[in-house]
Amino acid sequence: MSYLFKYYSKQYDKFMKIFHLDKNKEIIKVIKDVNNLDILDIGGGTGIFQIF
């Protein structure tokens, strides 16, 4: 991962949180249990959910 992506992705995530544009909690509530699920990410953001 490049330095620029590491830097700007953190800034992007902060921006989304400050202006209440992140929907992370709502997404987790809907999905609930991600074990044994195949999930497709269509390039929406910085990959904050890649740990799942």
C-alpha positions in Angstrom: 0.0 0.0 0.0 1.4 3.4 -0.9 2.2 6.1 1.5 -0.3 8.5 -0.1 -3.1 6.0 0.2 -2.3 5.3 3.8 -2.3 9.0 4.6 -5.3 10.1 2.6 -7.5 7.1 3.5 -7.2 8.0 7.2 -8.2 11.6 6.4 -11.1 10.4 4.2 -12.4 8.2 7.1 -12.2 11.1 9.5 -14.0 13.4 7.1 -16.8 10.8 6.6 -17.2 10.4 10.4 -17.2 14.1 11.2 -19.9 14.9 8.7 -21.9 11.7 9.6 -21.5 10.3 6.1 -20.2 6.9 7.3 -22.8 4.2 7.8 -20.6 1.6 9.4 -22.8 1.0 12.4 -25.9 0.7 10.3 -24.2 -1.8 7.9 -23.0 -3.9 10.8 -26.5 -4.0 12.3 -28.0 -5.2 9.0 -25.4 -7.8 8.3 -24.9 -8.8 12.0 -22.9 -12.1 11.5 -20.6 -12.1 8.5 -19.1 -15.5 9.3 -19.6 -17.9 6.3 -20.8 -15.1 4.0 -19.3 -14.1 0.7 -19.3 -10.3 0.6 -18.4 -8.2 -2.4 -17.1 -4.7 -2.0 -17.6 -2.5 -5.0 -14.8 0.0 -4.2 -16.9 2.1 -1.8 -14.3 3.8 0.5 -11.0 3.0 2.0 -11.5 -0.7 2.9 -12.3 -0.1 6.6 -14.3 -3.4 6.6 -11.5 -5.5 5.1 -11.0 -7.2 8.5 -14.3 -9.0 8.1 
